[in-house]
Amino acid sequence: MPIAAALMVGIGWAGAMQVLVQVLLLLCLPAAFLLKGNSVLAAPAGQRVVGSREAIADALRNPSYLMLGAGFY
């Protein structure tokens, strides 16, 4: 909070928020890289591995998913 207050006094609230968001982003990127894990996961017995494109296509063919999505609009 003292850093945010000093930034607000020095460069205004909008500039302070931009600086703080950029610092937070720079801290989150290495953490996301370290925590992403292995992208090739083994499927449980009896199931096959599905790619992102195929999973999205399956979801868009499912009426329940479409109704859920429509509820957000």
C-alpha positions as CSV (number, residue, x, y, z in Angstrom):
1,M,0.0,0.0,0.0
2,P,2.8,2.5,0.7
3,I,4.2,1.9,-2.8
4,A,0.7,2.4,-4.4
5,A,0.1,5.5,-2.4
6,A,3.5,7.0,-3.4
7,L,2.8,6.1,-7.1
8,M,-0.6,7.8,-6.9
9,V,0.9,11.0,-5.5
10,G,3.7,10.9,-8.0
11,I,2.0,9.9,-11.3
12,G,-1.8,9.9,-10.5
13,W,-4.1,7.0,-9.8
14,A,-4.4,5.8,-13.4
15,G,-0.7,5.7,-13.9
16,A,-0.2,4.0,-10.6
17,M,-2.7,1.3,-11.5
18,Q,-0.9,0.7,-14.8
19,V,2.5,0.4,-13.1
20,L,1.1,-2.0,-10.5
21,V,-0.6,-4.2,-13.1
22,Q,2.6,-4.4,-15.2
23,V,4.6,-5.4,-12.1
24,L,2.0,-8.0,-11.2
25,L,2.1,-9.4,-14.7
26,L,5.8,-9.6,-14.7
27,L,5.6,-11.6,-11.5
28,C,2.9,-13.9,-12.7
29,L,4.5,-14.9,-16.0
30,P,7.4,-16.8,-14.5
31,A,5.1,-18.5,-12.0
32,A,2.7,-19.6,-14.8
33,F,5.7,-21.0,-16.8
34,L,6.9,-23.0,-13.8
35,L,3.4,-24.3,-12.8
36,K,2.1,-25.2,-16.3
37,G,3.2,-28.8,-15.9
38,N,3.3,-31.4,-18.7
39,S,0.9,-30.7,-21.6
40,V,0.8,-34.3,-22.6
41,L,-1.2,-36.1,-20.0
42,A,-2.1,-39.8,-20.0
43,A,-5.8,-40.5,-20.4
44,P,-7.5,-42.7,-17.9
45,A,-8.1,-46.3,-18.9
46,G,-10.7,-46.6,-21.6
47,Q,-10.5,-42.9,-22.6
48,R,-8.5,-41.3,-25.4
49,V,-6.6,-38.0,-25.2
50,V,-8.6,-35.2,-26.9
51,G,-7.0,-32.0,-28.3
52,S,-8.3,-28.5,-27.6
53,R,-9.8,-28.0,-31.0
54,E,-11.7,-31.3,-30.8
55,A,-12.9,-30.5,-27.2
56,I,-14.2,-27.1,-28.3
57,A,-16.0,-28.7,-31.3
58,D,-17.6,-31.3,-29.0
59,A,-18.7,-28.6,-26.6
60,L,-20.3,-26.5,-29.4
61,R,-22.3,-29.5,-30.5
62,N,-23.7,-30.1,-27.0
63,P,-27.1,-28.3,-26.4
64,S,-26.5,-28.1,-22.6
65,Y,-23.2,-26.2,-23.2
66,L,-24.9,-23.9,-25.6
67,M,-27.7,-23.1,-23.1
68,L,-25.2,-22.5,-20.4
69,G,-23.3,-20.1,-22.6
70,A,-26.5,-18.3,-23.6
71,G,-27.3,-17.8,-20.0
72,F,-24.2,-15.5,-19.6
73,Y,-25.6,-13.2,-22.3
